[in-house]
């Protein structure tokens, strides 16, 4: 079976769906791997490195010809499906819950489309969870982006000329990205606090040395949705949370928001009034900006300076800003996924569509 690794074409995308490490492993299983010319350049991987790992390097048409499986980071647009044979398995991310027309295009083209961001949060699928691997890097990078925009040092410094106070960093949303943001900000010496609608995260926050900021006195609200994600909260909780955040956020130097609800627009966590309450020179990083944004006034792809001197950072595709590491992790997720359905006897992929993993990720077939 031939596996094609295609070059990414979308704006801000520098990652690649395979690396020389995973190409070598796939070739070792007996697959013929073809990599499109230039597919790894954004992640600093040369065509020669892929060739040395056992892949054939070719232009788009020759790479795609005869491929039974196509690997991408972001799925192709509807007008890019020429050359895909009916029955081809496409493995990528493409936000199927909201890009329903794209899913229909894949179905009409006869593709078996597998959306890796729908990987179920179960133990056996942890090593295939692309959202976790990419969010971990996004959380780390968000703190570095905040530090780059912030005009002061993070740690407390005691010098002969006097003491510099530590930066106060507030993390809103304590999933994979939020936890990594807490750990990174702590390593840089900041005073870190964090909040989440899921009460169970309080222990995780405190274990990283940060202070948990939680709504008290609202009974029966835990905020735990399916798969470890946050769920939509009641109006009572939202009112209480807004009051708590308003009093806390005004004292912060940096705020990082990470809240996402799968299949829904990102919840609004910070209003324009709350932004205005922050000191001039403060920084907000909105990691959910491409899903509608957690912060009022955030603009995808831009760093906005408010009239009050607060910077709102809305970088697109944050994992791609660490393309080499993001590609390495994504490629390993993909290899583990393929290896899970590899049949040693026939040396080919054997898809069991009754498997709970495939039930979750397959969005079009036949």
C-alpha angles and dihedrals in degrees: 000000000000121000117197123204108199130202116254115247105180122105117267091015115128100151127103131212096229138032131199087262094058094037089058091050093048092048088050089058090055101261122139105230122201120188122196115241110268095011093132101038094099089056093044093254115137126217087241091058090055091047092050089052090058105268128128111232116215144150120277098270096046092043091054097042111107095358116149093188129034121197122201138154094223119024119249120264118254091258092054098065098097109121096028108121118222109264094033114143112230116198115188145101118274109149094247096185091066102023094063094149090056090051089051089052090053091049092048089051090054095244125153095224120197118192108207093196088068091064106140118246095242129131097252092051098049093101090052096049104119094178091059096045093048096040090053090060092042091056091051093046093048090064092048090049089051091049091050091054096039113091096214141059122272103219128062108258125196109202138165087256093054142280126306113210120233118254116255112229124189120195117200113198119028106211123119093301094045095050092050090047090053092049093047095047090048091051089053090055102253127146100246132200128172143186139194136172089237109086091203091071094067092085091049091051093050093045088062092053097256129124118250117227109198139166111250130200099029103119127216097012116121100151094218112147129180120301094015094296124129118260130219110281132225122259089248091057093045091054093049092046093050091054092048094047093046092057093045102039095059089066096051129100096197132023124188119191122198105162118141133163112201113247093007137088113270112270117252107245104163125043127205089254091055090049089052090052091065123094121261108268094035119134132216121192114198109199090178095057094115090055093054097286137261091234127067108235096025114136122200111245096011143092105223122202112206124214087255093057099256118138118219110198116205107170116174123233096004096186088059088060084072093041100161096053093035090053092048092053095041091049091051090050089053094046092050089050092051093044090053090063097037116123109213094198097056094026090227141100116279111194114205103196090192090063111110091232094056091042087060102043105034110092101165132025133159 
